[in-house]
Amino acid sequence: MIKRLLLPTVIVVLGLASCTKDKHSTCMLEEGIPHHADSVIQTVGDTRNVPLILSTIDSLEQEGELSKVRVIFYKTVAYNLREEYRTSFVLYEQLDNINVKKLTDLCDVECYVYSYNNYVRLLCEMKRYDEALNVAFTVDKKLKAAGHNSFIDHHDIAQIIGNCQLNLGQTQKAAASYQRALQGIHNRLSIHSDPLDYRECQKTMNAIARIYIEKALYNEAAPWIQRQDSLYLLADKHPHRDSVFQDEMKAEICYCKALLAHAQGRNDEAEKAYNDYLSTQTSKVTGNIINNNEYLLQTQRYSEAADNYRLLDQYMLEGNLENDLENIGRYYIPKYQANMLAGRTDSALNIANRVAQIYDSALNQQKLSLAAEVAAVYDIQGKERQIAEQRSKLYQMRLVAIAVCLFLIVISFGVIIINHRNHLKKLKQEHRKLEDAYDKLDTTNHQLIEANKRAEESSRMKTNFIQQISHEIRTPLNILTGFTQVLASPNIELSGENLQEAKKKIEENSKRITDLIDKMLDLSDASSEIGNCCEDDVMPIDIATQAVEKCGIKEATHLNFNIQLSQQAEVQHITTNKEYAVKALTLILDNARKFTRPAEATGMSVGKLKQRVTLQIEVVNQQICFIVEDTGIGVPPEEATHIFKEFVQLNEYYDGTGIGLSIARSLARSMHGDVMLDTTYTGGARFVLTLPVNQ
């Protein structure tokens, strides 16, 4: 969006120049004395040459011209411009070692505040909302204890905190944070009212309006748009009016109005607002043309969106953005959808081929290093054998492996497109029902709200699906590529035993990719049918019996398994989705079976002692509880929430993809239940699957 494009520039201006502004600056805590080093960095920063900025910072640090907090601030700004966020996070963590009470230089305090400001913003943009809130409130306490102004009351930070709370479902807390942001805006403008101050305050208001629209809270969004209008009029009358800022403000306000009007069904008003947006110079910036295709896609103007995406290559070049896996989900997938839905099949196919090339390019960059690692494992250095007769066959195996991976990727994209089109079809059906039954307005409005929530949930799952699968497929795919590279090399000789081992590894990792795709499809199915699947009248013991049979836990020779059924649960009937319930319980039992196996890799020996797994079925507070208790390796209490995230596995000595518990929880929640870890149990692990008795 527009804000995304403006953010890097604002960070550079506020960041590299913050400690060199005069006493009228809005970002200074008090009038301070700028350092010579700050002036040097500001001059270098104007070049936007990140390597030069970093080398200058290192030189000044070695000469003792920069304090530790200044080094952290300037370097994180530079790394964020290059999107090297992992490096920035390492530096942000060093802020914990800085004692705020010992920061006597006010510019150092300001750098400390801005560093945490950027840190919280990045965490929010990466959807790490709990962590962002924890960091913000911790820093606020430290600053207050040191006698400095409140951190969370600044309008920018209060807005970010509100976004985190709203994404976590804390609507009332978010509203309170947004009111703090509004108060912060009033405080800022009561002291300074330059064009830059109006622009920054309007951006905060626009961000709040946009997230309310995203969450379908349209009544809450409208006042924030009205406040932007008032602020725009004040800025327009300013004696030092800035035409660029005014144009940017008008563009953001009009685009926000278009999104809100369309969401509320006021299509004529939406089109007028969108045309007003197009009349601004800001709308003609390449980045805004690309990022503001959201409105065109929502209004099903796919051809116009596809035309705009023709500028994507230019935008990537101008922004120095790499064709990496992350930008596939951010730009290339929407471009693919726009062309496909516009009926431009050839263009869509070309985009799919481009995606495949990006994957192949990323793999090629790792070939040499992977080949060297495999060679070290098998100690093949210095060996000379003739393998010319095998080269042709091994080369074909490599091509087949790559073709299979690309085929799986294409299938994944196809599943996403089909799910998206199915949701569009459902939305059209809901609209037809509205026209045929206008006298039932209240009921129909409720149906439209539910349909919109399902569409938003589907969009979120789609984005997460692409990001996670691109990360998880890479490991087995790299192993396949590494082995085939070694086997195809004419200068490498392998013994028969090593060849068999390589073949085994190729087969294992091919199966791992296939299993991963199966589980991801299960996760996608569970998330795309929330609330519409609970119609089966079934007894809990039937669910338990089928789950036990599917996971094969009774046949496990390393453990004793039994089922304990309470008297109330024995006669209880529930209304749910039997297939989903069986699958969720199967995954939990399979988890217990796997993590009660002896850990051969750690050298442990259990002799003839068998582990124990117990399935208890009880009725508690109008809920059926399936309690799976084992005597396995257990889960640390601090990992109780972490283990339910996709691709998380605490013990590397056990096979698996790390998404079984995530799928189980998604299935349970789609049936209005849940899966939890009982952290009070210390004899292994105890997972509890709950399902409501009546939906």
ABEGO torsion letter per residue (X at the ends): XAAAAAAAAAAAAAAAAAAABBAABAABABBBBBBAAAAAAAAAAAAGBAAAAAAAAAAAAAAGABBAAAAAAAAAAAAAAAGBAAAAAAAAAAAAABBAAABABAAAAAAAAAAAAAAAAAAAAAGBAAAAAAAAAAAAAAAAAAGBBBAAABAAAAAAAAAAAAAAGBAAAAAAAAAAAAAAAAAAAAABABAAAAAAAAAAAAAAAAAAAAAGBAAAAAAAAAAAAAAAAAAAABAABBAAAAAAAAAAAAAAAAAAAAAAGBAAAAAAAAAAAAABAAAABAAAAAAAAAAAAAAGBAAAAAAAAAAAAAAAAAAGBBBBAAAAAAAAAAAAAAAAAAGBAAAAAAAAAAAAAAAAAAAAAAAAAAAAAAAAAAGABGBBBBAAAAAAAAAAAAAAAAAAAAAAAAAAAAAAAAAAAAAAAAAAAAAAAAAABAABAAAAAAAAAAAAAAAAAAAAAAAAAAAAAAAAAAAAAAAAAAAAAAAABAABBBBAAAAAAAAAAAAAAAAAAAAAAAAAAAAAAAAAABGAABABBBBAAAAAAAAAAAAGAAABAABBBBBBBBAAAAABBBBBBAAAAAAAAAAAAAAAAAAABBBAAAGBBAEABBBBBBBBBBBBGGBBBBBBBBABAEBBAAAAAAAABBGBBABAABBEAGAAAAAAAAAAAAAGBBBBBBAABAAEBBBBBBBBABX
